[in-house]
Amino acid sequence: MVDVGAKANTHRIAVAEGRIRMQPETLALIESGTAKKGDVLGVARLAGIMAAKKTSDLIPLCHPIALTRVAVEFEIERDANSVRCTASTECNGQTGVEMEALTAASVALLTVYDMCKAVDRGMVVGGVRLREKRGGKSGDFEAPGQTTE
């Protein structure tokens, strides 16, 4: 792992996003809450939060971080037959929380896939990216444009 011992504790924020595209009927199941496995977005939200907390167990050489906040939100995009996930993470620490935000978004979207795969195996997860980060020695970052997936 990279030595972060000499770095100052600062407030750090990261926001990641991604999408899952699906058949219109699958999106309707998610919206109506009638998927066979239950509340798809509620379960996916919990999965994303749990994943953010376990990032250092999943990604080699990733520092364990004491997160102070994790939020996972979804937006139904009817015109694109997709669900957009936005994951935000925060901490006061010596290293950033980008990997935690990216992991949260990815696992939340994979959970949507898992909960709906019985009715739509052709769903596509994509466009997972870091949208912004704040804090730390390297400064702030904001991704240009929107995702295309």
C-alpha positions in Angstrom: 0.0 0.0 0.0 1.1 3.6 -0.5 2.3 5.2 2.7 -0.1 8.0 3.6 1.2 8.4 7.2 2.7 11.9 6.6 -0.4 13.2 4.8 -2.8 15.6 6.7 -6.3 14.6 7.7 -8.6 16.5 5.4 -12.3 16.3 4.6 -12.6 14.3 1.4 -15.7 13.7 -0.8 -16.1 11.6 -3.9 -19.1 11.1 -6.2 -19.4 8.3 -8.7 -22.2 7.3 -11.1 -23.2 4.6 -13.5 -26.3 3.3 -15.3 -28.1 0.1 -16.1 -30.1 -0.2 -19.2 -33.0 -2.6 -19.6 -36.2 -3.5 -21.3 -39.1 -1.1 -20.7 -41.0 -4.0 -18.9 -38.1 -4.5 -16.5 -38.0 -0.8 -15.7 -41.8 -0.9 -15.1 -41.3 -3.7 -12.6 -38.7 -1.7 -10.7 -40.8 1.4 -10.6 -43.9 -0.4 -9.5 -42.1 -2.4 -6.8 -43.5 -5.7 -8.1 -40.2 -7.5 -8.9 -40.3 -11.0 -7.6 -37.3 -10.4 -5.3 -38.9 -7.3 -3.7 -37.8 -3.6 -3.5 -35.1 -3.6 -6.1 -33.8 -0.1 -5.5 -34.1 -0.4 -1.7 -32.0 -3.5 -1.7 -29.5 -2.1 -4.2 -29.1 1.0 -2.1 -28.2 -1.1 1.0 -25.8 -3.2 -1.2 -24.0 -0.1 -2.4 -23.6 1.3 1.1 -22.3 -2.0 2.4 -19.9 -2.3 -0.6 -18.4 1.1 0.1 -17.7 0.0 3.7 -15.9 -3.2 2.4 -13.9 -1.6 -0.5 -10.5 -2.4 1.1 -11.6 -6.0 1.4 -12.4 -6.1 -2.4 -9.7 -3.9 -4.0 -6.1 -5.0 -3.4 -3.8 -2.3 -1.8 -6.8 -0.1 -1.0 -6.6 1.5 2.4 -9.4 0.8 5.0 -11.1 4.1 5.5 -13.4 5.3 8.3 -16.2 6.6 6.2 -18.3 9.4 7.7 -21.0 9.3 5.1 -22.2 7.1 2.2 -25.3 7.9 0.1 -26.6 5.9 -2.8 -29.4 7.4 -4.9 -31.2 6.3 -8.0 -32.9 8.1 -10.9 -35.3 6.4 -13.3 -34.6 7.5 -16.8 -37.7 6.4 -18.7 -36.6 7.8 -22.1 -33.4 5.6 -22.0 -35.0 2.6 -20.2 -32.3 2.9 -17.6 -31.6 3.6 -13.9 -28.8 6.0 -13.0 -27.0 5.4 -9.7 -25.1 8.1 -7.9 -22.9 7.2 -5.0 -21.4 9.8 -2.6 -18.8 9.0 0.0 -17.1 11.2 2.6 -14.4 10.9 5.3 -12.0 12.9 7.3 -8.7 11.2 6.6 -5.3 10.9 4.9 -6.5 9.3 1.6 -9.4 9.8 -0.8 -12.7 8.0 -1.0 -12.9 7.6 -4.8 -12.7 3.8 -4.8 -15.4 3.6 -2.2 -17.8 5.7 -4.3 -17.0 3.7 -7.5 -17.4 0.4 -5.6 -20.8 1.6 -4.1 -22.1 2.6 -7.5 -20.9 -0.6 -9.2 -22.3 -3.0 -6.6 -25.6 -1.1 -6.4 -26.0 -1.5 -10.2 -24.9 -5.2 -10.1 -27.6 -5.7 -7.4 -30.3 -4.3 -9.7 -29.1 -6.8 -12.3 -29.2 -9.7 -9.9 -32.7 -8.8 -8.7 -34.1 -8.5 -12.2 -32.1 -11.1 -14.2 -34.9 -13.6 -14.2 -36.9 -11.3 -16.4 -34.2 -9.5 -18.4 -30.7 -11.1 -18.8 -29.8 -8.5 -21.5 -29.5 -5.6 -19.0 -26.3 -3.6 -19.5 -24.3 -2.0 -16.7 -22.1 0.8 -18.0 -20.7 4.3 -17.7 -19.4 3.8 -14.2 -17.1 6.7 -13.5 -15.8 9.2 -11.0 -17.9 12.3 -11.4 -16.1 14.5 -8.8 -13.8 14.5 -5.8 -13.0 17.1 -3.3 -10.1 17.4 -0.8 -6.6 16.1 -0.5 -3.2 17.1 -1.8 -4.1 16.5 -5.5 -7.0 19.0 -5.2 -10.5 18.9 -6.7 -11.6 17.0 -9.8 -14.8 17.3 -11.8 -15.4 15.0 -14.8 -16.3 16.8 -18.0 -19.6 16.0 -19.7 -22.1 13.3 -19.0 -21.9 9.6 -19.3 -22.8 8.0 -22.6 -23.8 4.6 -21.4 
